[in-house]
Each structure stands twice: as C-alpha cells, then as structure tokens.
C-alpha cells in the first residue's frame, strides 16, 4: 500500500479489501452519508472526512498525513489483514465463500464506544434514515460545532456531559421517539457514576456485554452491536432480522430462537464471529435472502 498527501487529501494506492459502499452500508455506522458523486462524507473522532474510491485508489479528503496516522489508519482498521480473515471464513463453507466475495470490501470500523452505545439504543426497532436523522439532530443540538465541508455544517457527537444537559423532552424533540427515556437515563447514569465507557474495551467479551446490558434500552442484540462496533469484541454475533433470515436459510432450523442462533454462530465462527456476521448480514440484506 502506497500512502501520500496531496491537496488536503490522503491517497491510498493499492489498499486491499476497502470498498466505501461495503464499509458504510453494512449496518455498522450511521454518520456516513452518500454524496451525489458516490463518495461518502462523515464525522468521526471530531473530524469531517470524505471518502471516495476510484480504480485502485482510495481518496481520504479533508485530511492530512498527520491525521491519517493518528486517527484514520486505526479507525479504518488498516493494520488488520482482511484477506487472511476472508480466506479463513471462505474455507468454512460455501455460504461464507459467497458472502465474503460479495462484501469483499468490508472493514469493521473502530468506532467510539459511547457514540455506539447511544446510536444503537436509537437503532432499536428503527429504520436507518430515521436513526441517521436522530443522531444528526442530537449532534447539532448538543455536540460541538466542527466546521463546514462542501457548504454543510458538521457537529461532533455530544459527550455524555453535553447530552446530559438535555431534558428527556428535548431529546425526544430530536426525533428519537420512545428511546428518549433510555438515552436520558444512560447519559445520566454515566455522568453520575463518572463512568468511562471506553474502558469496556479492556474487559472480556462476556463481561463487556454484561456491563452494557445494565443500561436502559440495551438488550442482547443492541449489546452485541455496541460490543462489536464500539469495543472491538470480534467474537460476538449480533442477530437482527436479516442475520436471523440468512442463518435460517443456510445454517439452522426455522424455529431456532435468537439466543440459540447466536450461540450456534459463536461456536461455529469462533474469534471471527463478528466478521462473519458482517459479511452474512450485508449479503442477506443486499440480495434479500430469506425474505
């Protein structure tokens, strides 16, 4: 991989396993919006970034090499060999073989644990456009203003302290729906107990999820998502409607419960369960498998 800076951009040449559409549309993130030119603009780590792929080049626009080395290299998990992960999964069975080929450019982003906690509370029984709108509204109302990019204002995701200043009614006004009470309760809990959510990454997966489940609005599936996308717990397996469908289509009986599907998958895929989940989820949703 060749990396260089040019005109307020960092360009990656020859990077393997990196397709913006696969990364930003595989269900793991909500702040990356597709632009008319096919690029994606998002906010992460308090920065605005635009990502575009052309042939074998990835353009990271609105950044520089210093930020790339301190933020984006880790955020996009560029130190992990996804070719190796896919080869291991592809050798497990024909379904993963097809799923890994279909979503070949997926990388699991290393996102902020606190942001994932609130984002996936919002995601419960919700559609992606509505999740994105609620997160954007909370950021605009309570997060710090970062700046403009292509004429649009961008805001950082609010800290627990910033979000805790909002009342339940004000949180609901950001289009969070019935989740307003869960968001308020969670922010209050963290501020009152002076908790540092990022420390959950140091716990083993079971203990991490146990800690997450103590927050109102966090059930088993939401807890698994937060652990996977915000705490880098790759040996867990969130089961939503699409994952349930693909697992029933290829692996398990139709009447198997969600907890049993999760256990089956973790036993089968082991330490790579989270990666398998992402390839299978994207494959099932994009192709409508098990509808």
SULJO-V327522 format. One line per field, one symbol per residue. ss: DSSP state (H for helix, E for strand, - for the rest). psi: psi as a letter, one per 20 degrees, with the letter a starting at -180 (. if undefined). burial: b if it has 24 or more other ideal C-beta (glycine too) atoms within 12 Angstrom, else e. A space follows every 50 residues. Layout:
BEGIN
ss=???
psi=???
burial=???
END
This chain:
BEGIN
ss=-EEEEE--EEEEE------HHHHH-------EEE-----EEEEE--EEEE EEEE--EEEEE---HHHHHHHHHHH------HHHHHHHHH---HHHHHHH HH----------HHHHHHHHHHH----HHHHHHHHHHHHHHH--EEEEE- -EEEE----HHHHH---HHHHHHHHHHHHHHHHHHHHHHHHH----HHHH HH--HHHHHHHH-------HHHHHHHHHHHH---------HHHHHHHHHH -------HHHHHHHHHHHHHHHHHHHHHHHHHHHHHH----
psi=ppprpplkqppppkpqlooggggikjjiqijopprhjirpprpqkjqpqp pppocjppooqkarhghghhghgggjliipnhgggghgghigrhghgggh gglhjppoqnrpgghhggghghiplqqghhggggggghgghirqpgaqpl jqqqqqpqrhgghiiqrhghghijkibiighgggggggggggjlqohhih hiqrgghghghhiippioaggggggggghijlnikrnpoahghgghghhh hrqhjprghhggggghggicijghggggggggggghikpj.
burial=eebeeeeebbbbeebebbbbebbbbbbbbbbbbeeeeebbbbbbbbbbbb bbbeeebbbbbbbeeebbeebbbebbbbebebeebbeebbebeebbebbb ebbbbbbbbbbbbbbbbbbbbbbbebebeebbebbbbbbbbbbeebeebe eeebbbbbbbebbbebebeebeebbbbebbebbbbbbbbbeeeebebbeb beeebeebbebbbebbbbbbbbbbbbbbbbbbbbbbbbbbebbbbbbbbb bbeeeeebeebbebbbebbeebbbbbbbbbbbbbbeeebee
END
